[in-house]
């Protein structure tokens, strides 16, 4: 199949038109990108300027609190001091030096009574009970130790008797000799 000249020229024209269209589309896209870049740059500059203006405004802000009116406080202090001076002038009391031992403080003793009643008394009772149980535990340990000693002694004696009764003459002589030596030691 051969293509004639007109068909070939039409195909080439179509290809050229598509190439031109794509070229125009690329140029349009580039223009739009440039416009966007310009918009972004202007927005960025505007943001920088806005931030700078905020920083300047915040640096200039000064907070001034109003001066408080302390006249009622001064009146109360003067009245209290005048009462204090009057009491001192009326009756000067001698200063007595005291050495006291207080189990509970003079201020708010109810709190400390509750502490003693809830904590110290039960713990003291538990300590006394524990101290009473310690000798009982020692006696039990001594009894258990004596029982184990008697048991091992009984086992040794039974083994000796068994060896003596079932052994020959040389074993009996050695056992008698060992028994005599043990009698001297214990």
Phi, psi and omega in degrees: 000128181244143180267137177278175188290323181293319180294320181294319179293323179293318179296317180295320177299317179299318181296317179296320179297318179295320177298317178295318179298316179295323179296317179296319179297319179297317179296320178297317179297319179296319179297315179298319179297320179295318179298317178297317178300320179295318179298316180297319180296317180293320178296320179297317178296318179298318179297318179298316179297318180296317178297318180297319180293323176297317180298319179296318180296318181291330177291330183276347183288130176233132179257122180240119178278145178290150179290125182288150178268105184260014182296320177297324179293317179297320179297317180295318178298315180295321179295317179295319179293322179293321175297319180297317179295320179297318180296317179295323181288328181291310190220091176288122182264142177287145178273120181250127179273125182237142172244111182232151172248114181253126176287326177235149179290160181287329181267128175057057181287340182299322179300318182285328174299317179297321179298315180295315183292325185272333187240306189290316181296312178298321179292323176296316177299316179297322178295318179296317178297317179297319179294330176285330181279340181297313178297325178297319178295321178296317179299318180297318180294319178296318178296319180294319178296318179295321179297317179293322179295314179298321180296314180293327177294316179296321179294318180295319180295318179295321178294321180294315180298316180299316180293324181290317183288326185260000184267169178274187188293322180293321179292321180295321179295316180296321180292321177296319179295316179296324180293318180295319180293322179293325178295325179292322182286317186255000000 
